[in-house]
């Protein structure tokens, strides 16, 4: 456990960031899952779901929660699924 005033503050800040990052990561997972489900059910309407997912993933990368290349890879994979389903 932290003993110094500065280390107590750092521990508190780390905890707050961890919880905030966890919420963002969960949101990314949920929109990804919803987009995949939309592609499976109705590929024509999945594009709107993809736009929302793309925005959420990009915001997570912008905030530094996930790496920018990880975000690009996730967006790319979703786009490939949508394009394959709409053929």
C-alpha positions in Angstrom: 0.0 0.0 0.0 1.2 3.5 -0.8 2.6 5.5 2.2 3.7 8.8 0.8 1.2 11.6 -0.1 2.3 11.6 -3.8 2.1 7.8 -4.1 -1.3 7.7 -2.5 -2.5 10.2 -5.1 -0.8 8.2 -7.9 -2.6 5.1 -6.7 -5.9 6.9 -6.7 -5.3 8.3 -10.2 -4.3 4.9 -11.6 -7.5 3.4 -10.2 -9.7 6.0 -11.8 -7.9 5.7 -15.1 -8.2 1.9 -15.0 -11.9 2.1 -14.4 -12.4 4.7 -17.2 -10.3 2.7 -19.6 -12.2 -0.5 -18.8 -15.5 1.3 -19.6 -14.2 2.4 -23.0 -12.8 -1.0 -23.8 -16.1 -2.6 -22.9 -18.0 -0.2 -25.1 -15.6 -1.1 -28.0 -16.3 -4.8 -27.5 -20.1 -4.2 -27.3 -20.3 -2.2 -30.5 -18.1 -4.7 -32.3 -20.3 -7.5 -31.2 -23.4 -5.6 -32.2 -22.0 -4.9 -35.6 -21.1 -8.5 -36.2 -24.6 -9.5 -35.2 -26.1 -6.9 -37.6 -24.0 -8.3 -40.4 -25.3 -11.8 -39.7 -28.9 -10.7 -39.4 -29.4 -8.0 -42.0 -26.3 -7.0 -44.0 -28.0 -4.1 -45.8 -28.7 -2.3 -42.5 -25.3 -3.2 -40.9 -23.7 -0.1 -42.4 -25.3 2.3 -39.9 -24.1 0.0 -37.1 -20.7 0.0 -38.6 -20.5 3.8 -38.6 -21.3 3.9 -34.9 -18.7 1.2 -34.2 -16.1 3.0 -36.3 -16.6 6.2 -34.3 -16.4 4.5 -30.9 -13.2 2.6 -31.8 -11.6 5.8 -33.2 -12.5 7.7 -30.0 -10.9 4.9 -27.9 -7.7 5.2 -29.9 -7.8 9.0 -29.7 -8.0 8.8 -25.9 -5.1 6.4 -25.8 -7.1 3.5 -24.4 -6.2 1.3 -27.4 -3.3 1.7 -29.8 -4.1 3.5 -33.1 -3.1 0.5 -35.1 -5.3 -1.8 -33.0 -8.2 0.5 -33.8 -7.3 0.5 -37.5 -7.2 -3.3 -37.5 -10.6 -3.6 -35.7 -12.2 -1.1 -38.1 -10.7 -2.8 -41.1 -11.9 -6.3 -40.0 -15.4 -5.0 -39.5 -15.4 -3.3 -42.9 -14.2 -6.5 -44.6 -17.1 -8.4 -43.0 -19.7 -5.9 -44.1 -18.3 -5.8 -47.7 -18.2 -9.6 -47.9 -21.8 -9.8 -46.7 -23.1 -7.2 -49.1 -21.8 -9.0 -52.2 
